[in-house]
Amino acid sequence: MTNERLRVGIIGIGIYATLAHAPALRDTGKAEVVAICRRNTEKLAVAQKQLGIAEAYTDWRTMLRQSRLDAVVVSTPHDLHAEPAIAALEQGLHVLVEKPMTLTQHDAQRMIAAAEHANRVLMVGYDRRFSGLWRAVKQILTDNSIGQIRQINLQFAVHRRWYWDQQGIPEAFVNEIRQALDWPDKFVEDLRRGLDWHASPLASGGGMFSNTGAHFVDLILWLAGAPPVQVVA
């Protein structure tokens, strides 16, 4: 047993990583964020100052090579998950990658193979599995308390077409993020100017199905405890 904390690097220190990953890791009392990475030097400097991180890099390859790490969080745009995750695993690091795992089956299989070869943990950020509500439902189903599952029907409706219709996030939503983060405005300016990568089908994977929808596909498969037999789209 050791009291030494897990040394974690974050690849893609954007809004979600600063609001969720960095504070959550610190709150565990078992991990510390020792390095962060982002291509934009100005926003990287803001994150480094606000989070009080000693090491900051504009290239994740340099971070993996120079920083002493035990694990990394990959919180980049969806189309950029595979390469840093595989490289980290090959270096012997554990990896938490944001959902969706990747945008292609080929890349997903490469990531799994890298984790198995390195004997390291590769985990996808499907946080619904850790919700008290859904864990209770899963336990009931696992115990067979209500009988065998025959069908699961899940519906989720959310309006996010402003990514495309308005070429940017509504000002009210931007202000909510600013208040939650309470950082210099330059860190969230891409949202207001419509430059956020979620608006790019190539980067995001096509819209809300690959973004928020990925959570619910995972949730259904996890609750069912079985792989899909047929997919209709």
Residue frames as qw, qx, qy, qz and C-alpha x, y, z in Angstrom:
[[0.000, 0.887, 0.461, 0.000, 0.00, 0.00, 0.00],
 [0.418, 0.028, 0.011, 0.908, 1.15, 3.53, -0.74],
 [0.031, 0.771, 0.435, -0.463, -0.24, 6.96, 0.01],
 [0.192, -0.273, 0.399, 0.854, 1.31, 8.43, -3.12],
 [0.515, 0.577, 0.304, -0.556, -1.28, 10.09, -5.30],
 [0.671, 0.393, 0.544, 0.316, -1.95, 9.11, -8.89],
 [0.130, -0.505, 0.235, 0.820, -0.18, 11.55, -11.20],
 [0.503, 0.590, 0.631, 0.033, -2.61, 12.51, -13.97],
 [0.121, -0.236, 0.333, 0.905, -2.20, 14.49, -17.16],
 [0.472, 0.627, 0.513, -0.348, -5.15, 15.99, -19.05],
 [0.272, -0.012, 0.600, 0.752, -4.97, 16.03, -22.85],
 [0.097, -0.526, -0.569, -0.625, -7.45, 18.63, -24.07],
 [0.204, -0.378, -0.573, 0.698, -7.92, 21.07, -21.20],
 [0.105, -0.405, -0.429, -0.801, -11.11, 22.64, -22.51],
 [0.435, -0.407, 0.099, -0.797, -14.26, 23.78, -20.75],
 [0.883, -0.277, -0.252, -0.283, -15.52, 20.34, -19.71],
 [0.761, 0.075, -0.476, 0.434, -12.13, 19.18, -18.49],
 [0.142, 0.314, -0.378, 0.859, -11.80, 22.30, -16.34],
 [0.560, -0.341, 0.052, -0.753, -15.35, 22.13, -14.98],
 [0.935, -0.176, -0.079, -0.297, -15.49, 18.37, -14.41],
 [0.896, 0.151, -0.342, 0.240, -12.30, 16.34, -14.72],
 [0.339, 0.472, -0.454, 0.675, -9.78, 18.56, -12.93],
 [0.406, -0.458, 0.365, -0.702, -11.90, 19.24, -9.81],
 [0.936, -0.153, -0.091, -0.305, -13.24, 15.67, -9.68],
 [0.790, 0.244, -0.450, 0.337, -9.74, 14.22, -9.71],
 [0.117, 0.445, -0.485, 0.743, -8.65, 16.54, -6.92],
 [0.634, -0.383, 0.139, -0.657, -11.76, 15.78, -4.88],
 [0.912, -0.044, -0.405, -0.053, -10.88, 12.09, -4.74],
 [0.479, -0.782, 0.386, -0.096, -7.87, 12.89, -2.58],
 [0.849, -0.146, 0.469, 0.196, -6.11, 10.07, -4.43],
 [0.652, 0.425, 0.354, 0.519, -5.00, 11.89, -7.58],
 [0.125, -0.757, 0.010, 0.641, -3.38, 15.13, -8.63],
 [0.636, 0.733, 0.191, 0.149, -3.35, 16.82, -12.01],
 [0.570, -0.544, 0.231, 0.572, 0.32, 17.47, -12.70],
 [0.199, -0.201, 0.535, 0.796, 0.22, 18.31, -16.42],
 [0.505, 0.646, 0.442, -0.365, -2.24, 19.73, -18.94],
 [0.346, -0.069, 0.618, 0.702, -2.19, 20.04, -22.71],
 [0.415, 0.764, 0.433, -0.239, -3.93, 22.21, -25.29],
 [0.621, 0.354, 0.326, 0.619, -2.94, 23.46, -28.72],
 [0.049, 0.874, 0.167, 0.454, -4.07, 27.05, -28.13],
 [0.526, 0.115, -0.450, 0.712, -1.25, 28.69, -26.17],
 [0.180, -0.393, 0.136, -0.891, -3.34, 31.59, -24.84],
 [0.771, -0.366, -0.153, -0.497, -6.10, 29.39, -23.46],
 [0.830, -0.035, -0.479, 0.284, -3.54, 26.91, -22.17],
 [0.284, 0.271, -0.407, 0.824, -1.89, 29.70, -20.18],
 [0.487, -0.405, 0.039, -0.773, -5.26, 30.70, -18.68],
 [0.898, -0.241, -0.310, -0.198, -5.99, 27.12, -17.63],
 [0.696, 0.116, -0.490, 0.512, -2.53, 26.66, -16.18],
 [0.038, 0.335, -0.339, 0.878, -2.82, 29.80, -14.07],
 [0.619, -0.347, -0.029, -0.704, -6.38, 29.21, -12.89],
 [0.937, -0.179, -0.274, -0.119, -5.80, 25.55, -12.00],
 [0.369, -0.788, 0.486, -0.085, -2.31, 26.08, -10.60],
 [0.978, 0.116, 0.135, 0.107, -0.73, 23.34, -12.72],
 [0.444, -0.660, 0.399, 0.456, 3.06, 23.22, -12.90],
 [0.330, -0.154, 0.736, 0.571, 3.39, 21.67, -16.35],
 [0.553, 0.644, 0.283, -0.446, 1.61, 22.82, -19.51],
 [0.385, -0.160, 0.719, 0.556, 2.17, 21.61, -23.07],
 [0.507, 0.482, -0.106, -0.707, 0.85, 22.44, -26.52],
 [0.622, 0.307, -0.660, -0.289, 1.67, 18.96, -27.84],
 [0.867, -0.357, 0.162, -0.308, 0.46, 15.82, -26.07],
 [0.899, 0.254, -0.267, 0.237, 3.41, 13.86, -27.46],
 [0.264, 0.561, -0.449, 0.643, 5.79, 16.16, -25.61],
 [0.571, -0.504, 0.281, -0.584, 3.72, 15.82, -22.44],
 [0.987, -0.107, -0.027, -0.113, 3.81, 12.03, -22.58],
 [0.769, 0.377, -0.311, 0.413, 7.54, 12.10, -23.21],
 [0.238, 0.500, -0.394, 0.734, 8.56, 14.63, -20.57],
 [0.501, -0.483, 0.234, -0.679, 6.02, 14.45, -17.74],
 [0.106, 0.105, -0.959, 0.242, 6.11, 11.73, -15.06],
 [0.623, -0.090, -0.052, -0.775, 2.57, 10.36, -15.21],
 [0.321, -0.016, 0.925, -0.201, 0.54, 7.38, -14.07],
 [0.329, 0.551, 0.767, 0.016, -2.60, 8.10, -16.09],
 [0.013, -0.069, 0.247, 0.967, -4.11, 10.52, -18.58],
 [0.398, 0.603, 0.573, -0.387, -7.56, 11.90, -19.33],
 [0.225, 0.089, 0.585, 0.774, -8.22, 12.35, -23.04],
 [0.177, 0.703, 0.540, -0.427, -10.77, 15.15, -23.40],
 [0.102, -0.252, 0.463, 0.843, -10.09, 16.25, -26.96],
 [0.623, 0.289, -0.144, -0.712, -12.64, 16.61, -29.79],
 [0.895, 0.014, 0.370, -0.250, -14.17, 13.25, -30.64],
 [0.835, 0.536, -0.122, 0.037, -12.14, 12.68, -33.79],
 [0.305, 0.693, -0.548, 0.357, -8.88, 13.10, -31.85],
 [0.764, -0.507, 0.265, -0.300, -9.40, 10.49, -29.13],
 [0.995, 0.077, -0.050, 0.047, -7.63, 7.46, -30.56],
 [0.646, 0.537, -0.334, 0.427, -4.04, 8.52, -31.16],
 [0.084, -0.625, 0.506, -0.588, -3.23, 10.09, -27.76],
 [0.831, -0.323, 0.242, -0.383, -5.07, 7.30, -25.95],
 [0.968, 0.191, -0.116, 0.113, -3.14, 4.59, -27.78],
 [0.443, 0.612, -0.410, 0.511, 0.18, 6.39, -27.29],
 [0.386, -0.593, 0.432, -0.559, -0.48, 6.76, -23.55],
 [0.951, -0.162, 0.152, -0.216, -1.40, 3.09, -23.20],
 [0.856, 0.380, -0.227, 0.266, 1.71, 2.04, -25.10],
 [0.188, 0.627, -0.463, 0.598, 3.71, 4.11, -22.63],
 [0.435, -0.141, -0.817, 0.352, 2.20, 2.14, -19.76],
 [0.164, -0.029, 0.327, -0.930, -0.33, 4.72, -18.57],
 [0.172, 0.501, 0.828, -0.184, -3.95, 4.18, -17.61],
 [0.016, -0.098, -0.363, -0.927, -6.43, 6.11, -19.76],
 [0.248, 0.598, 0.644, -0.407, -9.84, 7.68, -19.20],
 [0.123, 0.083, 0.513, 0.846, -11.15, 8.79, -22.58],
 [0.382, 0.277, 0.270, -0.839, -14.20, 10.97, -22.99],
 [0.518, 0.409, 0.751, 0.004, -17.24, 9.62, -24.76],
 [0.981, 0.113, 0.006, -0.160, -17.78, 8.60, -27.45],
 [0.801, -0.356, 0.343, 0.339, -14.77, 6.30, -27.26],
 [0.216, -0.304, 0.532, 0.761, -13.93, 7.11, -30.87],
 [0.538, 0.452, -0.007, -0.712, -15.74, 7.66, -34.17],
 [0.669, 0.359, -0.560, -0.330, -14.77, 4.42, -35.92],
 [0.966, -0.227, 0.038, -0.116, -14.88, 0.74, -35.04],
 [0.791, 0.383, -0.273, 0.392, -11.31, 0.37, -36.30],
 [0.101, 0.617, -0.411, 0.663, -9.95, 2.97, -33.88],
 [0.713, -0.481, 0.208, -0.467, -11.94, 1.47, -31.00],
 [0.994, -0.013, -0.081, 0.066, -10.43, -1.95, -31.66],
 [0.567, 0.507, -0.345, 0.550, -6.94, -0.42, -31.82],
 [0.252, -0.634, 0.352, -0.641, -7.49, 1.25, -28.44],
 [0.896, -0.319, 0.121, -0.285, -8.72, -1.98, -26.86],
 [0.917, 0.222, -0.202, 0.262, -5.77, -3.92, -28.27],
 [0.295, 0.611, -0.387, 0.624, -3.33, -1.34, -26.91],
 [0.529, -0.563, 0.311, -0.553, -4.89, -1.55, -23.44],
 [0.984, -0.136, 0.035, -0.106, -4.81, -5.35, -23.42],
 [0.778, 0.397, -0.278, 0.399, -1.21, -5.45, -24.62],
 [0.135, 0.574, -0.406, 0.699, -0.10, -2.93, -21.98],
 [0.493, -0.393, -0.742, 0.227, -2.29, -4.49, -19.26],
 [0.064, -0.070, -0.268, 0.959, -3.60, -1.05, -18.38],
 [0.210, 0.601, 0.680, -0.363, -7.07, 0.33, -17.67],
 [0.002, -0.116, -0.427, -0.897, -8.88, 1.95, -20.60],
 [0.067, 0.548, 0.742, -0.380, -12.15, 3.51, -19.46],
 [0.058, 0.457, 0.448, 0.766, -14.71, 5.56, -21.36],
 [0.025, 0.014, 0.412, -0.911, -16.37, 8.48, -19.57],
 [0.423, -0.415, -0.621, -0.513, -19.90, 7.11, -19.42],
 [0.017, -0.205, 0.586, -0.784, -20.86, 8.70, -16.12],
 [0.687, -0.235, -0.171, -0.666, -24.49, 7.53, -16.18],
 [0.766, -0.044, -0.638, 0.064, -23.25, 4.20, -14.84],
 [0.386, -0.002, -0.596, 0.704, -22.24, 5.93, -11.61],
 [0.376, -0.356, -0.030, -0.855, -25.54, 7.70, -11.01],
 [0.267, -0.071, 0.811, -0.516, -27.28, 6.43, -7.89],
 [0.701, 0.289, 0.155, -0.633, -30.56, 6.16, -9.81],
 [0.742, 0.428, -0.434, -0.280, -29.21, 4.00, -12.60],
 [0.179, 0.352, -0.884, 0.250, -27.05, 1.90, -10.30],
 [0.484, 0.022, 0.651, -0.585, -30.20, 1.05, -8.32],
 [0.784, 0.384, -0.052, -0.485, -32.01, 0.10, -11.53],
 [0.514, 0.479, -0.709, -0.054, -29.06, -2.06, -12.61],
 [0.114, -0.241, 0.873, -0.409, -29.05, -3.85, -9.24],
 [0.672, 0.178, 0.412, -0.590, -32.77, -4.60, -9.48],
 [0.770, 0.468, -0.279, -0.332, -32.31, -6.02, -12.97],
 [0.317, 0.474, -0.811, 0.134, -29.22, -8.02, -11.97],
 [0.291, -0.122, 0.808, -0.498, -31.07, -9.51, -8.98],
 [0.225, -0.207, -0.837, -0.454, -33.93, -10.48, -11.31],
 [0.111, 0.235, 0.639, -0.724, -36.31, -8.84, -8.85],
 [0.504, 0.451, 0.167, -0.717, -38.81, -7.88, -11.54],
 [0.843, 0.340, 0.416, -0.040, -38.23, -10.69, -14.01],
 [0.620, 0.003, 0.466, 0.631, -36.36, -11.00, -17.28],
 [0.124, 0.592, -0.115, -0.788, -35.91, -7.95, -19.49],
 [0.615, 0.460, 0.623, 0.151, -37.81, -8.20, -22.76],
 [0.383, 0.679, 0.271, 0.564, -37.47, -4.67, -24.07],
 [0.335, -0.545, -0.206, 0.740, -35.95, -1.35, -23.08],
 [0.287, 0.749, 0.388, 0.455, -37.31, 1.86, -24.57],
 [0.401, -0.539, -0.164, 0.723, -35.43, 5.07, -23.83],
 [0.308, 0.788, 0.333, 0.416, -36.34, 8.47, -25.20],
 [0.428, -0.534, -0.105, 0.722, -34.33, 11.63, -24.77],
 [0.338, 0.790, 0.345, 0.378, -35.08, 15.01, -26.30],
 [0.387, -0.650, -0.033, 0.653, -32.79, 18.02, -26.17],
 [0.467, 0.862, 0.170, 0.096, -32.57, 21.05, -28.43],
 [0.521, -0.563, 0.282, 0.577, -29.02, 21.79, -29.54],
 [0.628, 0.554, 0.413, 0.357, -29.59, 22.79, -33.13],
 [0.008, -0.989, 0.042, 0.139, -28.21, 26.23, -32.36],
 [0.595, -0.405, 0.500, 0.481, -24.79, 24.72, -33.10],
 [0.408, 0.207, 0.660, 0.596, -25.85, 24.71, -36.75],
 [0.118, 0.807, 0.544, 0.195, -28.86, 27.04, -37.03],
 [0.159, -0.985, -0.061, 0.035, -27.30, 29.97, -35.19],
 [0.661, 0.526, -0.298, 0.444, -23.62, 29.20, -35.81],
 [0.170, 0.392, -0.562, 0.708, -22.90, 29.40, -32.12],
 [0.335, -0.391, -0.800, 0.308, -24.16, 28.79, -28.61],
 [0.177, -0.840, -0.361, -0.363, -26.87, 31.14, -27.29],
 [0.132, 0.613, -0.355, 0.694, -25.56, 34.00, -25.19],
 [0.675, -0.542, 0.153, -0.476, -27.53, 32.89, -22.14],
 [0.988, -0.093, -0.079, 0.090, -25.85, 29.48, -22.23],
 [0.590, 0.466, -0.287, 0.593, -22.42, 31.03, -22.70],
 [0.202, -0.660, 0.279, -0.667, -23.06, 33.23, -19.66],
 [0.887, -0.396, 0.043, -0.233, -24.02, 30.19, -17.58],
 [0.906, 0.127, -0.167, 0.367, -20.72, 28.55, -18.49],
 [0.290, 0.604, -0.264, 0.694, -18.82, 31.75, -17.71],
 [0.503, -0.632, 0.208, -0.552, -20.45, 32.02, -14.29],
 [0.971, -0.235, -0.014, -0.033, -19.78, 28.37, -13.51],
 [0.818, 0.227, -0.135, 0.510, -16.16, 28.68, -14.56],
 [0.282, -0.949, -0.033, 0.136, -15.55, 32.27, -13.43],
 [0.677, -0.179, 0.309, 0.644, -12.46, 32.55, -15.59],
 [0.003, 0.484, -0.249, -0.839, -11.30, 35.23, -18.07],
 [0.674, 0.519, 0.215, -0.481, -13.68, 35.59, -20.99],
 [0.323, 0.613, -0.626, -0.359, -11.02, 34.62, -23.51],
 [0.234, -0.181, 0.953, -0.058, -11.31, 31.01, -22.37],
 [0.433, 0.424, 0.773, -0.187, -14.91, 30.72, -23.61],
 [0.228, 0.572, -0.155, -0.773, -14.80, 33.12, -26.56],
 [0.050, 0.110, -0.867, -0.483, -14.93, 30.29, -29.11],
 [0.133, 0.456, 0.861, -0.181, -18.43, 29.44, -27.89],
 [0.195, 0.726, 0.265, -0.604, -19.71, 32.92, -28.59],
 [0.170, 0.589, -0.464, -0.639, -18.03, 33.15, -31.99],
 [0.890, 0.291, 0.073, -0.344, -19.42, 29.83, -33.15],
 [0.404, 0.622, -0.670, -0.022, -15.98, 28.22, -33.40],
 [0.613, -0.339, 0.649, -0.299, -16.67, 25.44, -30.92],
 [0.075, 0.289, -0.897, -0.326, -15.70, 22.08, -32.42],
 [0.396, 0.274, 0.822, -0.305, -19.09, 20.55, -31.59],
 [0.506, 0.653, 0.113, -0.552, -20.47, 22.45, -34.61],
 [0.280, 0.543, -0.691, -0.387, -18.19, 20.48, -36.94],
 [0.947, 0.036, -0.005, -0.320, -19.67, 17.16, -38.13],
 [0.731, 0.417, -0.501, 0.202, -16.17, 15.83, -38.83],
 [0.103, 0.442, -0.651, 0.609, -14.87, 16.64, -35.33],
 [0.527, -0.199, 0.473, -0.678, -17.99, 15.71, -33.37],
 [0.188, 0.015, 0.979, 0.072, -19.07, 12.70, -35.41],
 [0.083, -0.348, -0.741, -0.569, -22.28, 14.12, -36.80],
 [0.378, -0.521, -0.161, -0.748, -24.29, 15.76, -34.04],
 [0.511, -0.479, 0.396, -0.594, -26.11, 14.96, -30.84],
 [0.973, -0.055, -0.148, -0.171, -26.35, 11.21, -31.40],
 [0.771, 0.241, -0.395, 0.437, -22.58, 10.78, -31.16],
 [0.053, 0.487, -0.398, 0.775, -22.38, 13.39, -28.40],
 [0.489, -0.244, 0.473, -0.691, -25.10, 13.16, -25.73],
 [0.880, 0.087, -0.180, -0.431, -26.72, 10.18, -27.43],
 [0.556, 0.349, -0.732, 0.183, -23.64, 8.05, -26.77],
 [0.215, -0.277, 0.680, -0.644, -24.46, 8.15, -23.06],
 [0.726, 0.041, 0.296, -0.619, -27.85, 6.58, -23.61],
 [0.804, 0.321, -0.472, -0.170, -26.71, 3.91, -26.04],
 [0.303, 0.335, -0.792, 0.411, -24.19, 2.87, -23.39],
 [0.416, -0.169, 0.534, -0.717, -26.84, 3.04, -20.66],
 [0.856, 0.122, -0.055, -0.500, -29.22, 0.74, -22.55],
 [0.730, 0.328, -0.598, 0.044, -26.52, -1.82, -23.30],
 [0.099, 0.329, -0.744, 0.573, -25.30, -1.74, -19.70],
 [0.590, -0.093, 0.405, -0.692, -28.79, -2.18, -18.24],
 [0.883, 0.208, -0.201, -0.370, -29.62, -4.97, -20.68],
 [0.571, -0.497, 0.653, 0.035, -26.36, -6.76, -19.94],
 [0.740, 0.240, 0.594, 0.204, -26.27, -8.00, -23.51],
 [0.188, -0.244, 0.442, 0.843, -24.95, -6.86, -26.90],
 [0.546, 0.433, 0.047, -0.716, -27.33, -5.58, -29.57],
 [0.633, 0.165, 0.745, 0.131, -28.74, -8.15, -31.98],
 [0.399, 0.574, 0.524, 0.486, -30.00, -5.76, -34.63],
 [0.144, -0.470, -0.095, 0.866, -29.55, -2.04, -35.33],
 [0.300, 0.671, 0.590, 0.333, -32.09, -0.04, -37.34],
 [0.207, -0.496, -0.075, 0.840, -31.45, 3.60, -38.21]]
